[in-house]
Amino acid sequence: MTVKTYSVPNISCHHCVNTIERELKDVAGVTSVKANVSTKAVMVEVADASRLTAVEAMLDEIGYPVEK
């Protein structure tokens, strides 16, 4: 298991949190997702670190790109 926390500046409300959590749970290999509106962070747990690329791509696709 690998856990990574992303800074996602576009999180502005609980709707954003719900969208991110819903969409990332559908990414293969993702075992847990927790987004936080206060910290503008998304914590993702994946079965294999190689799945983080897919997580980042999905965040970008749904309009919540990670801060690099």
C-alpha positions in Angstrom: 0.0 0.0 0.0 1.1 3.5 -0.8 -0.4 6.7 0.6 0.1 10.1 -1.0 -1.3 13.5 -0.2 -1.9 16.0 -3.0 -2.3 19.7 -2.8 -5.3 20.6 -4.9 -5.9 24.4 -4.9 -9.2 24.1 -6.9 -11.1 22.5 -3.9 -13.5 25.2 -2.8 -16.6 23.4 -1.4 -18.0 20.2 -0.2 -19.4 19.5 -3.7 -15.7 19.5 -4.9 -14.9 17.0 -2.1 -17.7 14.7 -3.1 -16.8 14.8 -6.8 -13.2 14.0 -6.1 -13.9 11.2 -3.8 -16.5 9.7 -6.1 -14.4 9.8 -9.2 -11.1 8.6 -7.6 -12.8 5.6 -6.0 -13.5 4.4 -9.5 -9.8 4.4 -10.4 -8.4 0.9 -10.5 -6.1 0.2 -7.5 -7.4 3.0 -5.3 -8.3 1.6 -1.9 -9.1 4.9 0.0 -9.7 8.6 -0.8 -10.2 11.5 1.5 -10.5 15.1 0.3 -10.5 18.1 2.6 -11.9 21.5 1.7 -10.2 23.3 4.6 -6.7 22.1 3.7 -7.3 21.8 -0.1 -5.7 18.4 0.1 -6.5 14.9 -1.2 -5.1 11.8 0.5 -5.2 8.7 -1.6 -4.2 5.2 -0.7 -3.4 2.9 -3.6 -2.5 -0.8 -3.8 0.6 0.0 -5.9 2.5 3.2 -6.3 2.3 2.9 -10.1 -1.4 3.7 -9.8 -0.6 7.3 -8.7 -0.2 8.3 -12.3 -3.8 7.3 -13.0 -5.0 9.2 -9.9 -3.2 12.4 -11.0 -4.6 12.0 -14.6 -8.2 11.6 -13.2 -7.8 14.7 -11.0 -6.7 16.6 -14.0 -9.5 15.2 -16.1 -12.2 16.2 -13.6 -10.8 19.8 -13.2 -8.8 19.4 -10.0 -5.2 19.3 -11.1 -2.6 18.7 -8.4 -0.2 21.5 -7.4 3.3 20.6 -8.5 
